[in-house]
Amino acid sequence: MTNFKTGGPWVTRFAPSPTGEPHLGNVRTAVLNFLLARQSGGTFLLRLEDTDQERSTFGFEASILGALAWLGLTPDQPARHQSLRLHLYRQAVNRLAEADRAYPCFCSEAELERERAEAAARNLPPRYSGRCAALSAGERAARIKNGEPHVMRFRLPDQADIAFTDLIKGEIRVPAGAFGDFVLLRSDGWPSYNLAVVVDDADMGVNLVLRGEDHLTNTARQLLLYAALGFTPPHFAHHGLLVDPEGKKLSKRSGAPGIRDCMRDGLDPLAVVHYLGSLSGALPTKNIFSSVEDMARAFNPFALGRGNAVMNVDELRALSARYFRAADPEDQLRTLDSILPANDPWHELGTQLRLDLVTGLRENAATLDELRSLLPHFTANEVRYTATALAELAGGLDVLHALAEAIEGLDPQSRLTAKEASALLGQTATRAGAKGRALYHPIRLALTGSGSGPELSALLTLLTVGRIRERIQAAIPSFPSTTKE
């Protein structure tokens, strides 16, 4: 029996429609297809299903291509556009019509809507009655010659239920009466989804269709088309959907988070791939992977369960922070060097100090933007105090005087080790008779002007002794009436 391991190498595809920004629900499908293709030594393909002429745009197409590039999910061949393959769909319909497996339908939308309403009133699924299927060849030809608008429909065979083996869900059976004769070509000559998918997958050599379970009914229709056209059908695997914490399906229309949001928020692209691949347990979350190829080797498609996967943005952010803190600090240093303005005081610091700042501060940050926001605490020539900070500093002057005395005589160009910083705090605590927040808070305020930001240990070890002394001495004169005797 074929399964994920015994079959393959798998030729998979990601087939989005360029009608909106790519969101994490459909990108998850791209991730799963990419990882499975790579793991099996197969091929990962991209097809842009741009047959919705009103909603498809080049802008959304660019967003899809940009998202895949950012994530590192590079297709193995150039993208196919359905809008450039119309001749293939028409050829397929002609073949079906010649075999009497397709016929023109002249029913108006009003007539079809009336049929749907009648079916709903009887608690039946909406399906086409097949009234045009009984027209004679002469009647069809005459009406077409007269220019009557029509669609081309597939003539369903008289058969039992449609059954197939899904590599995730197992045996699937769709009742023969679940749908009626469905549309192949619309009246404007553009293909329906089911026709285009079958023709494209057969032409592209796709041998595994891995997609969301909302396509199960489409699979039944497509299997009928594969048989009628004489194509060998691919294997199918339908994973559960990605839903929000309330159980609602993620979609572009519901405002699901997209790749553009991930980029804007500074998330690590490898972390996004890892998170989406890990849902349902297909990738271990305790590991940090160095590349998507490493993920492919660890990917376990058998863990893809039948149930839906819940999207948790906080978990994604936490995983991204782990990737950020595990990244090569020299790469992050080069990025900061390239993005900070030429006149930023960051560039005046020595290379080793800049590297130490990156290494030390990223433990207090989850993204490069957050790390960048901490840099002025170390590069600014002076600290600006708010009225609130000054009011709080007024109660901690004994601590500041004690710290100034403790660092007197130290080399201003030196930086404290963690052990030296701890000893310095101990001396300051003893001299000022302070501990806990009464000790730490005034020092933080004096060094940064803020009650939040980098850890105090980072401030004391990453600022030079001279810079610490300057900031302490700058803070004390703000209170001229409290001169130490």
Secondary structure, 3 states (H helix, E strand, C coil): CCCCCCCCCCEEEECCCCCCCCEHHHHHHHHHHHHHHHHCCCEEEEEECCCCCCCCCHHHHHHHHHHHHHHCCCCCCCCEEHHHCHHHHHHHHHHHHHCCCEEEECCCHHHHHHHHHHHHHCCCCCCCCCHHHHCCHHHHHHHHHCCCCCEEEECCCCCCCEEEEECCCEEEEECHHHCCCCEEECCCCCECHHHHHHHHHHHHCCCEEEEEHHHHHHHHHHHHHHHHHCCCCCEEEEECCEECCCCCECCCCCCCCEHHHHHHCCCCHHHHHHHHHHHHHCCCCCCCCCCHHHHHHHCCHHHCCCCCEECCHHHHHHHHHHHHHHCCHHHHHHHHHHHCCCCCHHHHCCHHHHHHHHHHHHHHCCCHHHHHHHCHHHHCCCCCCCHHHHHHHHHHHHHHHHHHHHCCCCCCCCCCCHHHHHHHHHHHHHHHCCCCHHHHHHHHHHHHCCCCCCCHHHHHHHCCHHHHHHHHHHHHHHCHHHCCC
